[in-house]
Every structure is written in C-alpha cells, then in structure tokens.
Amino acid sequence: MRTDEIRIHHQADATCRTCGSTVEAPRFFDTRGHHYCAPECWETVGDRAAKAHAAMELR
C-alpha cells in the first residue's frame, strides 16, 4: 500500500476502538491504525472494563 492509500484507510474507519464513539479528528491511533477518541481510551486498551464494553458494542 502506498502512503496515500494508508492515510485514506485510516480516515475511513474513525471510531474509537475502546468506547465506540466517533472520532472526528483522528489524533490518537496506534501502529495498527486503530483510532481512539482521547488519551484515556488509548491508555485503557488492556483493561477488562474496556474489553467488556467493546464486546457489548459488537452485539
């Protein structure tokens, strides 16, 4: 993938991976391209509560 295509792919899925809210300005994302709405969500990626919340969102 070219850099331009990767940048477009990152912008296409702009939802917070932890809480599921829409990320309007994707400033916080990890090396895999997952977006987070705030540093607090980014820092709680391994927490059980965050995983349980994400599982409920998928149902």
C-alpha positions in Angstrom: 0.0 0.0 0.0 1.2 3.5 -0.7 1.3 6.1 2.0 -1.7 8.0 0.4 -3.8 4.8 0.4 -2.9 4.1 4.1 -3.8 7.6 5.1 -7.2 7.3 3.4 -7.8 3.9 5.0 -7.0 5.4 8.4 -9.6 8.2 7.9 -12.3 5.8 6.6 -12.8 4.0 10.0 -12.7 6.7 12.6 -14.4 5.2 15.6 -12.8 4.8 18.9 -11.7 1.2 19.5 -12.3 1.4 23.2 -15.6 3.2 23.7 -17.0 3.1 20.1 -17.6 6.9 19.8 -17.0 8.7 16.5 -13.5 10.2 16.3 -13.8 13.5 14.3 -10.1 14.4 14.3 -8.1 11.1 14.5 -5.1 12.3 16.5 -4.7 9.2 18.7 -4.1 5.9 17.0 -1.8 3.0 17.4 0.6 1.5 14.8 -2.2 -0.8 13.5 -4.4 2.1 12.6 -6.9 1.7 15.4 -8.4 5.1 16.5 -9.1 6.4 20.0 -11.1 9.4 20.9 -8.8 10.5 23.8 -5.6 9.5 25.5 -7.7 8.0 28.4 -9.2 5.4 25.9 -5.8 4.8 24.4 -4.3 4.1 27.8 -7.0 1.7 28.9 -6.8 -0.7 26.0 -5.9 -3.7 28.1 -8.5 -3.2 30.8 -11.3 -5.7 31.4 -13.9 -3.0 31.5 -12.9 -1.6 28.2 -12.9 -5.1 26.6 -16.4 -5.8 28.1 -17.7 -2.6 26.7 -16.3 -3.3 23.3 -17.8 -6.8 23.3 -21.2 -5.3 24.1 -20.9 -2.8 21.2 -20.3 -5.7 18.8 -23.6 -7.4 19.7 
